[in-house]
Amino acid sequence: GVNKPELLPKGEVTPVIDVAGFLTDGEEKRIRQRVDALEADTGVKLRVLAQNYPQARPAAAGVTPGLAIKDYWGVDSDTVVFVADPNTGNILNFNVGANVDLLVPRNFWSRLAGRFGTKFYWQDQGQDAAIVNAVAAIDNCIREPIGRGQCSAIRGELE
């Protein structure tokens, strides 16, 4: 796989990396605050990578840090890596740590992708709305009490 640590931000580690430029500075800041609060409150580490791989322009092909994010973020069983990439058919892709897998109903991730990740949704609403809503829905789901109705509603932020 691709491993380009040079594409990672320098300095302090950030939970949101937008190499594709989908998010405004304000959206990125709000997502970062939400992700930080989720980790502080629940121990779940949500990490967001927005990329466009491979891009149509050959000179810019492969603008993704790839595997380097695992070390950068210290990905473990409490981590959800959310990769937003319009080249994968569904813009929303999740790599869910084992501990988080036990907390969240398994069908949540596919239902979430079906709600905000379809090409129709993000072409109509924008990649940024898909990402912001997905982060909100993950945050809402993880904070729900474990039980029968947990995460049955996919609740984004912009609805």
N, CA, C and O of each residue as an XYZ file, in Angstrom:
636
protein
N       0.810     -1.198      0.000
C       0.000      0.000      0.000
C       0.846      1.251      0.000
O       2.072      1.202      0.107
N       0.172      2.359     -0.121
C       0.819      3.665     -0.132
C       1.271      4.012      1.278
O       0.547      3.765      2.242
N       2.463      4.583      1.404
C       2.958      5.040      2.699
C       3.730      6.333      2.464
O       4.902      6.307      2.089
N       3.054      7.475      2.691
C       3.665      8.777      2.428
C       3.581      9.670      3.666
O       2.739     10.566      3.734
N       4.455      9.422      4.642
C       4.406     10.239      5.864
C       4.648     11.723      5.606
O       4.261     12.563      6.418
N       5.283     12.054      4.483
C       5.539     13.469      4.182
C       4.250     14.253      3.943
O       4.259     15.483      3.980
N       3.143     13.553      3.700
C       1.861     14.234      3.503
C       1.129     14.503      4.820
O       0.078     15.143      4.828
N       1.680     14.016      5.923
C       1.054     14.251      7.229
C       1.387     15.656      7.711
O       2.451     16.188      7.395
N       0.478     16.259      8.477
C       0.749     17.602      9.001
C       1.953     17.586      9.937
O       2.177     16.625     10.673
N       2.716     18.662      9.894
C       3.866     18.800     10.794
C       3.380     19.367     12.126
O       2.308     19.968     12.199
N       4.173     19.172     13.171
C       3.822     19.734     14.473
C       2.902     18.824     15.260
O       3.001     17.599     15.189
N       2.005     19.444     16.014
C       1.097     18.717     16.897
C       0.196     17.758     16.111
O      -0.301     18.094     15.036
N      -0.001     16.568     16.666
C      -0.854     15.570     16.015
C      -2.303     16.058     16.022
O      -2.816     16.481     17.058
N      -2.948     15.997     14.878
C      -4.341     16.423     14.754
C      -5.220     15.228     14.386
O      -4.797     14.368     13.613
N      -6.447     15.165     14.934
C      -7.330     14.039     14.623
C      -8.031     14.163     13.268
O      -8.704     13.230     12.829
N      -7.873     15.306     12.610
C      -8.530     15.534     11.319
C      -7.469     15.948     10.300
O      -6.775     16.948     10.482
N      -7.352     15.164      9.226
C      -6.407     15.488      8.155
C      -7.204     15.572      6.858
O      -7.817     14.597      6.425
N      -7.184     16.750      6.251
C      -7.951     16.969      5.023
C      -6.991     17.265      3.874
O      -6.808     18.424      3.502
N      -6.377     16.225      3.310
C      -5.456     16.440      2.191
C      -6.212     16.754      0.903
O      -5.617     17.236     -0.060
N      -7.515     16.485      0.877
C      -8.317     16.718     -0.327
C      -8.916     18.122     -0.378
O      -9.372     18.559     -1.434
N      -8.920     18.832      0.752
C      -9.492     20.178      0.778
C     -11.006     20.213      0.727
O     -11.582     21.159      0.190
N     -11.670     19.188      1.280
C     -13.135     19.137      1.275
C     -13.745     20.054      2.332
O     -14.845     20.572      2.138
N     -13.049     20.257      3.439
C     -13.616     20.967      4.587
C     -13.128     22.408      4.651
O     -11.989     22.703      4.287
N     -14.001     23.304      5.117
C     -13.556     24.667      5.401
C     -12.773     24.623      6.711
O     -12.846     23.638      7.446
N     -12.029     25.684      7.005
C     -11.289     25.738      8.270
C     -12.242     25.626      9.452
O     -11.942     24.957     10.442
N     -13.409     26.295      9.339
C     -14.403     26.252     10.417
C     -14.956     24.856     10.631
O     -15.118     24.416     11.769
N     -15.250     24.153      9.533
C     -15.765     22.780      9.647
C     -14.720     21.871     10.283
O     -15.029     21.051     11.149
N     -13.484     22.034      9.838
C     -12.405     21.203     10.379
C     -12.241     21.449     11.881
O     -12.046     20.511     12.653
N     -12.322     22.711     12.282
C     -12.185     23.060     13.701
C     -13.334     22.460     14.522
O     -13.107     21.913     15.600
N     -14.567     22.565     14.009
C     -15.724     22.004     14.729
C     -15.619     20.487     14.850
O     -15.929     19.918     15.897
N     -15.182     19.837     13.776
C     -15.010     18.383     13.827
C     -13.937     18.027     14.854
O     -14.110     17.097     15.642
N     -12.836     18.765     14.842
C     -11.748     18.501     15.795
C     -12.258     18.627     17.233
O     -11.944     17.790     18.080
N     -13.045     19.673     17.510
C     -13.586     19.862     18.863
C     -14.512     18.715     19.249
O     -14.474     18.236     20.382
N     -15.335     18.278     18.314
C     -16.288     17.194     18.584
C     -15.547     15.881     18.848
O     -15.895     15.131     19.759
N     -14.522     15.618     18.036
C     -13.719     14.402     18.169
C     -12.961     14.408     19.504
O     -12.891     13.387     20.189
N     -12.399     15.560     19.863
C     -11.677     15.670     21.138
C     -12.615     15.424     22.319
O     -12.247     14.735     23.271
N     -13.825     15.985     22.260
C     -14.804     15.800     23.338
C     -15.237     14.339     23.428
O     -15.385     13.801     24.526
N     -15.439     13.698     22.285
C     -15.834     12.287     22.268
C     -14.764     11.427     22.939
O     -15.078     10.545     23.738
N     -13.505     11.689     22.610
C     -12.409     10.917     23.204
C     -12.315     11.167     24.705
O     -12.126     10.231     25.482
N     -12.447     12.433     25.116
C     -12.377     12.766     26.543
C     -13.516     12.109     27.320
O     -13.314     11.638     28.439
N     -14.709     12.076     26.732
C     -15.895     11.559     27.423
C     -16.029     10.039     27.375
O     -16.549      9.437     28.315
N     -15.565      9.408     26.289
C     -15.837      7.974     26.096
C     -14.596      7.111     25.909
O     -14.672      5.889     26.036
N     -13.454      7.728     25.611
C     -12.242      6.961     25.330
C     -12.140      6.498     23.884
O     -11.120      5.938     23.483
N     -13.191      6.727     23.097
C     -13.159      6.330     21.687
C     -12.432      7.412     20.887
O     -12.752      8.597     20.981
N     -11.450      6.977     20.102
C     -10.657      7.900     19.293
C     -11.157      7.850     17.850
O     -10.904      6.887     17.127
N     -11.867      8.896     17.445
C     -12.321      9.015     16.060
C     -11.287      9.844     15.313
O     -10.940     10.946     15.737
N     -10.801      9.314     14.207
C      -9.812     10.011     13.390
C     -10.358     10.127     11.976
O     -10.906      9.169     11.432
N     -10.204     11.303     11.385
C     -10.809     11.584     10.082
C      -9.726     11.927      9.062
O      -8.927     12.841      9.265
N      -9.716     11.177      7.963
C      -8.813     11.450      6.847
C      -9.664     11.687      5.602
O     -10.375     10.792      5.145
N      -9.582     12.903      5.060
C     -10.277     13.214      3.810
C      -9.231     13.218      2.703
O      -8.272     13.989      2.740
N      -9.429     12.352      1.724
C      -8.444     12.213      0.655
C      -9.150     12.041     -0.677
O     -10.362     11.829     -0.740
N      -8.366     12.136     -1.739
C      -8.890     11.963     -3.087
C      -7.874     11.099     -3.821
O      -6.948     11.619     -4.443
N      -8.044      9.775     -3.750
C      -7.023      8.856     -4.245
C      -7.634      7.774     -5.101
O      -8.589      7.147     -4.643
N      -7.174      7.505     -6.285
C      -6.219      8.354     -7.010
C      -6.959      9.495     -7.698
O      -8.103      9.338     -8.124
N      -6.319     10.604     -7.797
C      -6.969     11.754     -8.421
C      -6.884     11.669     -9.934
O      -6.037     10.966    -10.485
N      -7.764     12.387    -10.590
C      -7.827     12.356    -12.055
C      -6.574     12.971    -12.683
O      -6.131     12.550    -13.751
N      -6.016     13.969    -12.007
C      -4.821     14.612    -12.561
C      -3.601     13.757    -12.225
O      -3.268     13.607    -11.049
N      -2.927     13.193    -13.229
C      -1.809     12.281    -12.957
C      -0.714     12.903    -12.095
O      -0.102     12.212    -11.280
N      -0.462     14.196    -12.265
C       0.607     14.832    -11.489
C       0.309     14.797     -9.992
O       1.224     14.753     -9.170
N      -0.974     14.817     -9.646
C      -1.354     14.841     -8.232
C      -1.843     13.475     -7.756
O      -2.354     13.346     -6.643
N      -1.686     12.466     -8.594
C      -2.221     11.141     -8.254
C      -1.675     10.658     -6.923
O      -0.497     10.836     -6.612
N      -2.535     10.057     -6.161
C      -2.105      9.460     -4.907
C      -1.841     10.454     -3.802
O      -0.871     10.299     -3.060
N      -2.675     11.474     -3.667
C      -2.501     12.420     -2.572
C      -3.143     11.823     -1.323
O      -4.273     12.152     -0.964
N      -2.397     10.944     -0.679
C      -2.835     10.315      0.561
C      -1.613      9.887      1.349
O      -0.641      9.401      0.771
N      -1.651     10.061      2.669
C      -0.537      9.550      3.474
C      -0.563      8.029      3.586
O       0.433      7.418      3.973
N      -1.701      7.416      3.248
C      -1.790      5.953      3.266
C      -1.524      5.347      4.630
O      -2.057      5.797      5.644
N      -0.692      4.322      4.635
C      -0.430      3.557      5.857
C       0.240      4.378      6.953
O       0.187      4.008      8.126
N       0.871      5.490      6.580
C       1.576      6.318      7.561
C       0.642      6.839      8.654
O       1.104      7.157      9.750
N      -0.662      6.933      8.377
C      -1.577      7.459      9.393
C      -1.691      6.534     10.599
O      -1.980      6.997     11.703
N      -1.467      5.231     10.407
C      -1.578      4.295     11.541
C      -0.596      4.660     12.646
O      -0.967      4.723     13.817
N       0.660      4.900     12.270
C       1.667      5.283     13.257
C       1.417      6.699     13.764
O       1.524      6.965     14.961
N       1.084      7.601     12.851
C       0.853      9.004     13.199
C      -0.228      9.117     14.273
O      -0.071      9.863     15.241
N      -1.317      8.383     14.104
C      -2.436      8.458     15.036
C      -2.355      7.435     16.158
O      -3.176      7.477     17.074
N      -1.395      6.520     16.120
C      -1.324      5.479     17.141
C      -2.602      4.656     17.165
O      -3.177      4.420     18.228
N      -3.041      4.219     15.992
C      -4.302      3.486     15.850
C      -4.275      2.217     16.699
O      -3.336      1.425     16.628
N      -5.331      2.041     17.507
C      -5.446      0.858     18.356
C      -6.894      0.381     18.377
O      -7.707      0.816     17.562
N      -7.214     -0.512     19.308
C      -8.556     -1.113     19.323
C      -9.647     -0.138     19.773
O     -10.832     -0.454     19.673
N      -9.262      1.042     20.268
C     -10.238      2.067     20.653
C     -10.410      3.131     19.566
O     -11.048      4.158     19.797
N      -9.847      2.887     18.395
C      -9.829      3.891     17.331
C     -10.773      3.535     16.186
O     -10.861      2.384     15.761
N     -11.475      4.560     15.700
C     -12.213      4.455     14.442
C     -11.502      5.372     13.455
O     -11.417      6.581     13.673
N     -10.992      4.798     12.371
C     -10.408      5.607     11.304
C     -11.481      5.762     10.230
O     -11.923      4.788      9.620
N     -11.882      6.995     10.021
C     -12.920      7.341      9.052
C     -12.212      7.974      7.856
O     -11.659      9.068      7.965
N     -12.230      7.290      6.725
C     -11.608      7.802      5.510
C     -12.712      8.253      4.556
O     -13.551      7.458      4.130
N     -12.693      9.536      4.233
C     -13.646     10.088      3.264
C     -12.922     10.206      1.931
O     -11.979     10.986      1.793
N     -13.370      9.424      0.948
C     -12.705      9.395     -0.351
C     -13.749      9.136     -1.436
O     -14.339      8.057     -1.477
N     -13.984     10.113     -2.316
C     -15.027      9.950     -3.329
C     -14.691      8.921     -4.403
O     -15.548      8.591     -5.223
N     -13.474      8.410     -4.417
C     -13.082      7.444     -5.444
C     -13.394      6.004     -5.064
O     -13.083      5.084     -5.822
N     -14.003      5.796     -3.905
C     -14.257      4.432     -3.448
C     -15.701      3.999     -3.689
O     -16.123      2.961     -3.179
N     -16.457      4.769     -4.450
C     -17.864      4.429     -4.690
C     -18.740      5.054     -3.627
O     -19.632      5.843     -3.938
N     -18.493      4.704     -2.367
C     -19.165      5.344     -1.246
C     -18.100      6.181     -0.554
O     -17.034      5.667     -0.215
N     -18.373      7.460     -0.341
C     -17.347      8.366      0.192
C     -16.934      8.005      1.628
O     -15.838      8.355      2.067
N     -17.815      7.304      2.353
C     -17.557      7.013      3.765
C     -17.018      5.598      3.951
O     -17.688      4.619      3.622
N     -15.800      5.502      4.484
C     -15.158      4.215      4.735
C     -14.639      4.202      6.169
O     -14.058      5.184      6.631
N     -14.847      3.093      6.868
C     -14.509      3.029      8.288
C     -13.637      1.820      8.585
O     -13.893      0.716      8.103
N     -12.603      2.048      9.388
C     -11.797      0.969      9.931
C     -12.036      1.034     11.436
O     -11.586      1.967     12.102
N     -12.744      0.044     11.966
C     -13.249      0.103     13.339
C     -12.423     -0.799     14.247
O     -12.281     -1.994     13.988
N     -11.876     -0.208     15.325
C     -11.107     -0.985     16.293
C     -11.978     -1.998     17.019
O     -13.192     -1.823     17.125
N     -11.351     -3.063     17.520
C     -12.081     -4.180     18.141
C     -12.947     -3.742     19.320
O     -14.077     -4.213     19.455
N     -12.443     -2.853     20.175
C     -13.230     -2.409     21.335
C     -14.452     -1.605     20.898
O     -15.527     -1.738     21.482
N     -14.288     -0.779     19.879
C     -15.399      0.028     19.371
C     -16.429     -0.884     18.707
O     -17.633     -0.643     18.784
N     -15.934     -1.930     18.056
C     -16.814     -2.896     17.396
C     -17.781     -3.524     18.403
O     -18.919     -3.849     18.063
N     -17.320     -3.689     19.639
C     -18.169     -4.261     20.687
C     -19.208     -3.259     21.192
O     -20.270     -3.654     21.674
N     -18.902     -1.965     21.083
C     -19.793     -0.907     21.580
C     -20.918     -0.559     20.613
O     -22.016     -0.188     21.026
N     -20.631     -0.682     19.330
C     -21.524     -0.164     18.295
C     -22.131     -1.324     17.503
O     -21.408     -2.224     17.074
N     -23.446     -1.308     17.306
C     -24.057     -2.372     16.497
C     -23.390     -2.456     15.117
O     -23.139     -1.440     14.470
N     -23.114     -3.673     14.692
C     -22.358     -3.897     13.460
C     -22.983     -3.235     12.237
O     -22.264     -2.734     11.372
N     -24.304     -3.228     12.155
C     -24.945     -2.678     10.953
C     -24.938     -1.144     10.922
O     -25.312     -0.546      9.913
N     -24.519     -0.510     12.012
C     -24.492      0.953     12.059
C     -23.627      1.538     10.939
O     -24.018      2.503     10.283
N     -22.455      0.947     10.730
C     -21.497      1.522      9.778
C     -22.028      1.472      8.349
O     -21.874      2.434      7.596
N     -22.651      0.363      7.973
C     -23.196      0.269      6.612
C     -24.421      1.176      6.462
O     -24.633      1.765      5.402
N     -25.225      1.287      7.522
C     -26.384      2.196      7.455
C     -25.924      3.649      7.363
O     -26.517      4.448      6.638
N     -24.867      3.987      8.100
C     -24.313      5.337      8.057
C     -23.789      5.650      6.652
O     -24.062      6.721      6.109
N     -23.043      4.721      6.071
C     -22.518      4.916      4.715
C     -23.664      5.049      3.710
O     -23.584      5.837      2.768
N     -24.728      4.274      3.917
C     -25.879      4.336      3.022
C     -26.646      5.638      3.133
O     -27.316      6.056      2.188
N     -26.547      6.277      4.289
C     -27.275      7.530      4.520
C     -26.535      8.750      3.970
O     -27.111      9.554      3.236
N     -25.261      8.883      4.329
C     -24.506     10.093      3.979
C     -23.389      9.869      2.960
O     -22.788     10.834      2.487
N     -23.104      8.621      2.617
C     -21.930      8.358      1.791
C     -22.182      8.083      0.328
O     -21.235      7.909     -0.439
N     -23.441      8.041     -0.075
C     -23.723      7.712     -1.475
C     -23.306      8.853     -2.395
O     -23.273     10.017     -1.994
N     -22.993      8.501     -3.617
C     -22.595      9.506     -4.604
C     -23.695     10.557     -4.764
O     -23.407     11.749     -4.873
N     -24.947     10.117     -4.779
C     -26.072     11.038     -4.902
C     -26.045     12.060     -3.760
O     -26.217     13.258     -3.990
N     -25.829     11.577     -2.519
C     -25.846     12.479     -1.364
C     -24.724     13.502     -1.451
O     -24.967     14.706     -1.361
N     -23.482     13.021     -1.627
C     -22.400     13.997     -1.560
C     -22.281     14.870     -2.792
O     -21.707     15.956     -2.712
N     -22.804     14.437     -3.928
C     -22.822     15.341     -5.082
C     -23.894     16.413     -4.896
O     -23.732     17.548     -5.343
N     -24.988     16.044     -4.232
C     -26.080     16.972     -3.988
C     -25.769     17.914     -2.819
O     -25.992     19.121     -2.914
N     -25.258     17.361     -1.723
C     -25.048     18.125     -0.490
C     -23.607     18.606     -0.304
O     -23.363     19.561      0.433
N     -22.658     17.953     -0.965
C     -21.246     18.306     -0.815
C     -20.508     17.305      0.062
O     -21.076     16.723      0.987
N     -19.221     17.118     -0.253
C     -18.404     16.204      0.555
C     -18.332     16.661      2.001
O     -18.339     15.846      2.924
N     -18.262     17.985      2.191
C     -18.149     18.495      3.555
C     -19.369     18.114      4.390
O     -19.224     17.724      5.549
N     -20.568     18.221      3.817
C     -21.785     17.855      4.559
C     -21.782     16.368      4.891
O     -22.195     15.975      5.982
N     -21.319     15.539      3.959
C     -21.249     14.100      4.211
C     -20.319     13.810      5.388
O     -20.633     12.986      6.246
N     -19.174     14.491      5.424
C     -18.187     14.261      6.485
C     -18.710     14.781      7.823
O     -18.661     14.070      8.827
N     -19.209     16.014      7.840
C     -19.721     16.619      9.078
C     -20.864     15.782      9.659
O     -20.894     15.516     10.860
N     -21.797     15.373      8.809
C     -22.926     14.567      9.280
C     -22.488     13.195      9.774
O     -23.020     12.696     10.765
N     -21.527     12.584      9.098
C     -21.045     11.268      9.529
C     -20.363     11.358     10.890
O     -20.576     10.501     11.748
N     -19.546     12.386     11.093
C     -18.882     12.568     12.393
C     -19.928     12.754     13.489
O     -19.818     12.163     14.563
N     -20.944     13.578     13.216
C     -22.009     13.809     14.200
C     -22.748     12.515     14.512
O     -23.042     12.231     15.673
N     -23.050     11.731     13.480
C     -23.785     10.477     13.682
C     -22.966      9.476     14.499
O     -23.513      8.775     15.350
N     -21.656      9.407     14.243
C     -20.783      8.510     15.019
C     -20.745      8.966     16.471
O     -20.870      8.154     17.388
N     -20.573     10.267     16.675
C     -20.544     10.837     18.022
C     -21.850     10.522     18.755
O     -21.829     10.063     19.897
N     -22.979     10.769     18.100
C     -24.288     10.504     18.718
C     -24.444      9.026     19.061
O     -24.910      8.689     20.149
N     -24.062      8.150     18.152
C     -24.219      6.708     18.354
C     -23.378      6.219     19.532
O     -23.875      5.494     20.393
N     -22.108      6.613     19.570
C     -21.207      6.120     20.620
C     -21.659      6.589     22.000
O     -21.415      5.908     22.996
N     -22.313      7.741     22.066
C     -22.792      8.262     23.353
C     -24.111      7.631     23.806
O     -24.512      7.807     24.957
N     -24.786      6.905     22.925
C     -26.059      6.276     23.305
C     -25.809      5.095     24.232
O     -24.795      4.408     24.110
N     -26.745      4.858     25.170
C     -26.590      3.699     26.054
C     -26.644      2.406     25.244
O     -27.433      2.273     24.308
N     -25.789      1.456     25.625
C     -25.777      0.165     24.943
C     -27.087     -0.540     25.234
O     -27.517     -0.624     26.385
N     -27.714     -1.042     24.196
C     -28.994     -1.718     24.371
C     -29.665     -1.944     23.038
O     -29.081     -1.722     21.978
N     -30.889     -2.386     23.113
C     -31.611     -2.814     21.921
C     -31.784     -1.735     20.857
O     -31.593     -2.004     19.671
N     -32.139     -0.535     21.257
C     -32.395      0.526     20.275
C     -31.180      1.375     19.962
O     -31.278      2.375     19.251
N     -30.027      0.976     20.497
C     -28.820      1.788     20.334
C     -28.495      2.023     18.858
O     -28.444      1.085     18.062
N     -28.280      3.274     18.518
C     -27.846      3.686     17.180
C     -28.851      3.324     16.092
O     -28.485      3.215     14.922
N     -30.107      3.139     16.467
C     -31.100      2.771     15.449
C     -31.389      3.951     14.524
O     -31.728      3.756     13.357
N     -31.255      5.175     15.039
C     -31.430      6.363     14.200
C     -30.056      6.908     13.828
O     -29.184      7.040     14.687
N     -29.863      7.221     12.559
C     -28.618      7.836     12.098
C     -28.845      9.342     12.154
O     -29.489      9.912     11.273
N     -28.314      9.985     13.192
C     -28.559     11.414     13.390
C     -27.312     12.223     13.073
O     -26.317     12.157     13.796
N     -27.372     12.986     11.990
C     -26.279     13.875     11.636
C     -26.482     15.228     12.288
O     -27.386     15.414     13.103
N     -25.635     16.160     11.921
C     -25.664     17.476     12.549
C     -26.543     18.456     11.782
O     -27.174     19.327     12.380
N     -26.585     18.317     10.476
C     -27.202     19.346      9.638
C     -28.628     19.011      9.246
O     -29.059     19.330      8.138
N     -29.371     18.365     10.150
C     -30.709     17.924      9.766
C     -31.766     18.552     10.640
O     -32.955     18.290     10.455
